[in-house]
Amino acid sequence: MDDAEVSSAHDAESEDRADPDRDGNDEPADGDGADTDDLAAVVADADRELSAETVEAMVREIRPAWSVREATPAAEGTDVVYFVTAETPDGPRECVLKACEFLDPRAFRPEPYLMAVVGRRTSIPVPDVVGAVDDHPDLPAPFYLMERCDGEVREDEVRDLPADATERLARDAGRYLADLHALGDFEAFGTVVLARDADARGAGPTADDSALVTDAAVRVTDRAAAPTAGRTAALTTDEAATDSWRARVERTVADNLGDFHDRFADLEADLWKFIDSRLDALHGDFDPVFGDDDYRLGNLLVDPATGETRAVLDWGNASTLEPQYNLVVTEQHLSGWARHDDPLRERVRAALREGYRERSERGASSAPDDLGFGPDAERRRELYLGVTRLLPLVWFSLWYDGRTDAGREAAAEMHRRAVRELVER
């Protein structure tokens, strides 16, 4: 596909989840502050099916010469996702159509632009974007169309993968995170939005002062102007962004405490005490980097036999982070939130750090044990292990809704024992 026509459209096949349960920062379009069990029910019952006429109109809005031969809705997900076989002048093409349903549209809109710039400026495999629509008076915008990639989604199946495949997945994740952390020049910690959306609320820098300009153009259809062959986007952070990483972490903690699932209520006081005792590890200044705190098997297309990552999906609700935090939350995801003494976690952590050190200037530091993160790296790691563990304790119903009763009980016991191991250090 020509660079001028690279656009934005793809997400994890049936796992396009923009889960508040997975990264802790998602912004549902409606129902903020809802009880987590109620939200799980809302997500499960949501009607995300579109009429055949609407799907056809969405595809034609992006590519007027294309038609839809077949469109199948994804079985799971929080936003609208369709697998589309399109008839084009050059023959049939397999694509994925994704539309905003659950996220705040401001958090969804940057996704195709981010995929385009990540695909152009890093080694990270992402789907090619066919085109995007940021706003539309009649169709469910924002939405975009992307290529459909090969590979399998293996959410919650890390223990079923060969050990070598797991290590390759984690090693590549470390390399890819290092690439991301070198992308752009952000000055605050927050949700990444288009500069036009930040400006609309009178916040954030203008396009001229933006933290990242996507030099890979996205083909955008704009009802207010003629369709463009390619458009770049200025990206920045939202009005809630802060230049204090400690303030950002404290807000994450405050947003989750008090909302524990009933089965974990007895753990809340001890976990809060553990977190509070380590917040002093966040003294000093930290540099924000563009990151991916939802890098998990549910958002990857992989070859389960070899561990090759075919595509990294779900770039909606992206944010800027502190680099070490990004490594810790990815370790949690790729180890299946294993207990802290589990050999699987150690394999994942070692491979993740190896890949990060290989690609990152921080990894070339004179302090290889801390990856250049400084003398408080281990204490911050403990803090991050506690902060990230809040997520499954709050969003347990949504994460494990599809499991059997025995599966949910096993997951609950794993999280409970992991918290106990942590707070008894």
N, C-alpha and C positions, 0 to 999 in steps of 0.2 A: 504494500500500500504506500502511496506517495506521502512524504512527510507533511505536505500541505493539507492532506486530507486525514491525517491521524486525528482521531477524535476520542470521545470517551464513552466506553460502554462495556462493562463486564463485572461480574461478581462471582463469588463462589457458586458453582453450579447450584445445587439444591440448598446450599448453605450461605446464601447471601446475607446472613444475619448482620444487622447493625446493632448487636445486642448490648443493652445497657448492662446485662449480666456479664458480658465478656470483657469490656474495657472500662466500664465505670463512668464514661463520659458521654454516653449517647443522649440525644435530646429528642424524645418522642414529640411528634407534632401535636399530640393532644394527651392529656392525662398526666402531666408532670406531677410528681408527688403521690401518685397512686400507690396503694398497697401492692407489694410485689406479687403476692398470690393473685390479686385481681388483674394485674398487668399480664401475668402469664396466661390467664384465661382469655383476656382480650386478644393477645397475640394468637393464641390457638384458634379462636373463633373468628378472627378477622376474615372478611371476604376480600381476597386479593385477586379475584378473577375478573378479567376484562372481556368485553365482547369481541368477537372476531373482527367486527368493523372498526373497533377502537384500536386494536393491535395493528390492523392494516393501515389506519390513518397515522399512527405514530411512526411506523416504518417509513411511510411515504413522506411524512413531514421531514424526515432526515434525508431520505433518498427518493426523490419523486419518481425515478424510473424503476424502482423496485416494487415487487409485489410479494405477498406472503403466501407460500404454498402450504405451510403447516406451522402451527404455533401451539406449544404445550406449556402450561403453567408449571413452575417448580413446585415440588411437594411441600417444601418448607421455606422458611424465611420470614423476615419482618417487612421487607419492602416487596414491591411487585416485580417478579422475575418470570420471563417467558423464554423458552428455547424456541428459536425461530429458524425455519428453513425459508430463505428468501430467494425468489427468482430475480436475477439481475441480467443486464445485457451481456455479461460475461459468463453466465451460467449460475447454477445454484450456489448459495453460500450459507453456512451454518453460523448462526449468530445468537447472541443473548440480548434481550431487551430488558432494561431495568428502569423502574420508575419509583419515585419517592412516595412512600406510604407511611412509614413509621417515624423517620427522622425529621427534624426541623429542615425545611428545604434549604436553608442557608448552609447547613452542615453537609447536605447531600450534593449540592451544586458543584463543589470543587472536584468531585470524584473523577470525572472523565479527564479534566485538565491535569490532575495529579498523575493519573495513569500514563498520560501522554508524555509528561516530562520525566517521569521515572523510567519509562521505556526508552527514552532518548538519551538520558544522561547517566544512567546507572546500568549495572549488569543484571538487574532484577528482571526476571521474566514476567511480563504482564500482557494481558490481551491487547491487541490493536483496537483502537476505538474507531468506529465507523462514523459516528456523528452524535451530536447532542442538541437538546432543546432545553434552554434554561427557563423559559417562561412560555405559557400558552394559555389563551383564554378559555379553551374548550377541552383540551387533552390534559391528562394527569401529569403535568410538568412539575419539576424538572424530570427529564428522562434521557436516556442515551442508549445507543446500540453499539455492541462490541462483538468481536469475533468469538466464536466458541472454541475453547482450547481442549486438547487431549489431557487426560489424567483423571485421577479419582479423588473424591473427597473422603477422607478417613477420620472424621470427627470422632473423638473418644476411643480411637483404636490404636493408640501408640503402642500398647503392649502386644498387639498382634503383629507388629512389624518386625522384621529381622533386626538384630542389634546393629548391624552395619548400615542398614537403611535409616534407622533412627539417628545414628551419628552423622550420616551424610546430611539429613534434613537439618539437624541442628547446626552443623558446620556451615552450611550454606546460609542458614538464617543469620548467623553471626556476620558473614560477609555482606549480606544484603543490608543488615541494620547499619553496618559501618558506612556503606554507600549512602543510605538515607541520611545519616547524621551529618554528612558532608554537603547535603543539598540545601541551598538557600542560605539566607542570613537573617535569622529571626532575632528579635530583641525581647520577646515576652513569651510566657508560657500560657497557652490557651488553645481553643479550637481554631483550626485553619478555615478561613472563609475567603470568598472572592472579595477583592477590594471594593467592588461595587456594592456588595452587601454590607460591608463594614461602614462605608461612606454613607449608606442610606440611613444608618442610625447615628450618624455623626461621630463615629468612633474609628480608631485605627488610622493607619497611614493612607495616603492617596496612592493611586497606581504608580506614580513617579517615585514614591518612597517605599514601595512594597518590599516584602522580605524575599519573595520568590516570583519570578516571571517565567511562565512556562514557555520556553522558546520552541517547544514542539507544539505546532498549531493544532487546534481542534476544529473540525468542521461543525459550525454552529448554525442552526436555523433560528433567526430572530424575527418575530412578527413585526417588530418596529422598524426593521431595516431589511434590505435585500439579503438573502442567504449568502453566507461567506464561504469561500473555499477553505479558509482556515483562520482561526482566531487564537491568539495567545491570551492568557489571563494573568492578571496580577493577583497574587495571593498574600494574605496577611493573617493576623490573629484577631479574634473577635473582641468586643468591648469589655468582656469579663476577664481578659488576659491580664496577667500580672508579671512584673519583672522579678518577683520573689518566688523562687522554687519552693521554699518552705511554706509560703502562703498557699500555693497551689496544692501541696500535699495536705496541709491542714484542712483545706476546703474539701478535698476528696474524703478525708476521714470524717469530717462533720456531716457530709452528705450521706454517709452510710451508717454511722452509728445511730442506734435507735430503731433501725429497720431490719435487724437480724431476723431470719426465719425463726419461728417459735422453737424449733428443735435445737437451736444454737444459742438461745437467749442466755443461758448460764455461762457462756464463754465471753460475753461482751465486756464485762468489767475487767477481766484479766487481760484480754487482748488490748483493750484501750490503755491499760496501765503499761503494758509492754511497749506499745507504740509511743506513748507520751514520754517514756523514759529514754527514748532514742531520737527524739526530734532534734536534740541539740547537735546531732551529726549533720544537720543541714545548715550549719553556720557558714557564713561567707557567701560569695557570689557563685552562681552557676550559669553556664551558657545554654540557652535553649537550642534544641536541635529539632529538625523535622523527624518524627518517629512513627512507629507503628506498634501501638500497644495491644493490638488484636491479632498478632501474628500467631495463628493456631492452625491445626489441621483442618478445621472446618472452613478456613479461608484460603486453603491451598489446594491446588490440583497436583497430585503427585503420582509417581510410579511406585506403588507399594513394595515391589520386589527390590528395587535398587535404592530408593530414597531420593531419586531425582525430583526436584521441584520443577514442575512444568509451568505453573503460573501462580502468582501471588494475587489474591483477589480482595475485594471489599476495601476500597480506599475512602469510603465515606466516613464522615465524622473524624477526620484526621486531626492530629494535635501536635503541639510542640512539647518536648519532654526533656528531662535530664537523661543523658545517655545511659548511665548505669541502671537507672530505673527501668528503661526500656529492655535492657538485657535480663533483668530479674523477672519482669512480668512475662517475657518470652520464655524464659526457663520454666516458669510455672505452667504456661500453656503447653509447651512441647513435652513436658514430663507428665502431663495429665494431672497436674496438681498433686504429684506424689508426695508422700511423707519425706521429711528432710534427710532421713538416713537411708532412703531407698536407692539402691545402685542405679536404677534407671535415671533418677534425677542427676546423679553424679556424672553419668555418661553424657547426658544432654548438656549439662553445664560446661563440662570440659570441652566438648566439641563446639559449643556456641562461642566460648571464649577464644578457642583456637581460631575459628573463622574470623572473629572480630579483630583479634590481634593481627592476623595476616593482612587485613585490608585497611585497618585504621591507623592513622598517625598516632593516636593515643596508645595503640598497641605497641608502638615502637618506643614507648617511654622507658626510662631507666628503672622503672619499678614494674617488672612484668607480672608480679603476683596480683597487682591491683589494676592492671590494664591502664595505668596512668590516671586513675580516678582519685589518687591522693591517699594520705595516711588514714583517713576515716572510712575508707572504702568498705571494710568488713562490717563496721557498725552501721553504715548506711544500708548495706545489703540486708542486715537483720531487720532494720526498719522497713525496707521495701517488701520483704517477705511477709511482714505483718500487715502492712497497708494493702497489698494485693490480695491477701487471704480474706479480706473483708468481702470481696466481690462474691465468691460462691456462698458465703454465709448469709448474704442478703438476698441474692438472686437464685437461691437453691431451687425454688419451684420452677422457674423458667429454664434453668440449665438442664434439669434432670426430669422434666415433664414426660419425656418419651420413654423413660426406663421402666423396667419392671419394679415391683415393690422391693424385691431382693436387691436389685441394682441400685435403687435409691438408698436403701439402708447401708449398702456397702460404701457408697460415695459419702454418705453422711458420716460414717465411722472414720473414713480416711481423713476427711476434713477436721473432724473432732480431734483425732490423735495428732494430726499435724499442728494444730493450734496448741495443744498441750505440750508437744515437744518444743515449740517455739517459746512459749511463756515460761517454761521451766529452765531455760538456759541460764 
